[in-house]
Amino acid sequence: MQPGQTYWGHAKAKDADGWVGAYATREEAIEHGRRSHTGDFWVACGPAITPTIEAEDLAEVIKDHAFDMIAEEARAEAIWSDEPIIIDDPDKTLRALLSAWISEHVKPQAWTMEMDTRELVPAKDGGA
């Protein structure tokens, strides 16, 4: 799957919890749906799910981890500060770094169905 690309799937019910397939076209989803369902079924599409992480969240995790490490040493040495780690506005630089890393190393394995794309496909013989 490619980030940002639209994928198609099929399901027996309009409000199914899971949709089968990750097809490139509506026609492929219908073709595979006809093989899987004996009656009417639904097709729908949506974008690949691309995981993200906010720069602020990652900076907070780094800060917390560093604080824990420093706090342990500081207690042993009787040195303490309320704010031993300061991360200057990580937003712009870290966001660019994370975006590049995600693009290179994180591959979507699922897509999310968009409600307004659901379409009923009648059974091939004309009835369910």
N, C-alpha and C positions, 0 to 999 in steps of 0.2 A: 504494500500500500504506500501511496505517496501523500505526504501532508498537503492539505488543501484540495486534493482531488475528490470528486464526488463518486460514490459507489452506490450500487443498487442491490436490493435484496428482496426476498419474498417471504410471506407468512400466511398461515391459514386464516388468522383473524386480524381485523383492522387494528385492534389494540393489543396485539401480541407483545409479550415481554421481550422476545428475541426474534430477530429477522435473520433468515438464512442467506448466506452468500455475501460476496463482496465483488459484484460484477461491474464491469466497466460501462455497460449499457443497459437500458431498460429492456431491450429485446433479449439479451442474455438472461436477465432475471426472469422474464416470462418463460423463456425456453426451459430453464431449469425448474421453475415453479410448476410447469405443466407435468414434468416428470415426477415431481414430489407430491403433488396434490391431485386427488381424483375429482374434486369439485372446484367451485370458485375459490380464488385466493387473492391476496393483495400483493402489490409491489410498491416500493417506496425507495427514495434515495436520500442521501445526506453526505456530509463531509467526513473525511477520515478524522479520527480523534487524535490530536497532537498534544501530548502532555507538555505542560509548561511549568516553570517555577519562577516565582517573583524574586527579583534581585534582593528586595528587602527581607524576604523570608530566609533566603540562603545566608545573607549577611547576619541575620539574627542567630541562626544555627551556629555559624562560625564564631560569632561573638560569645554565645553561651558556652560552647565547647572550650574556647580559649579561656574564658572566665573560670570555668571549672578547673582547668589545668593550672592556671595562675593562682587561684584561690588555695589550692592544695599546697603549692610551694610557699605562698605568702603566709599561710598559717604556720608552716614549719619554721619560717624565718621571722615570724611575728611582724610581718610587713603587710599592710592592707590598704586598699584604696576602694572607694565605692564604685569607681568606673575605671578598672585597669585596662580595658580595651576600648578604643574609640575607632570606629570605622567611619571615615568621612564619606558622605553621600555616595553609596555604592551604586546608585540607580543607573546612571548612564553607562559606565564602563562595564559593570557586572552584567547588566541586562544584555549588552552587545556580546559579551563573552558567552553567556548562557545560551543566547539565541543561536550563535554559531555552533556551539557544542551540541545542542539539541538537534539542529538541522543535520549535522554530520553523523551523530551516533544514535539518535532515538527514532525508531521506525514505528509508525502507527500500526496497530494490529486490529483495530476495530473502527467502525464508523457509527455515526449517530443519525438515526432516522429523523427527517424533518416532517412533522405532522402534515403540513399542507401538500406534501408530495404523494401521499397515499392514494392508490388507484386500484379499484376492484377489477380483477381480470376474470371474466366468466370462464366456466369450464369449456373445454374445447368442443364438447358435444352440445353445448347450449344450455345445460342445466347442471345444478349441483346435486 
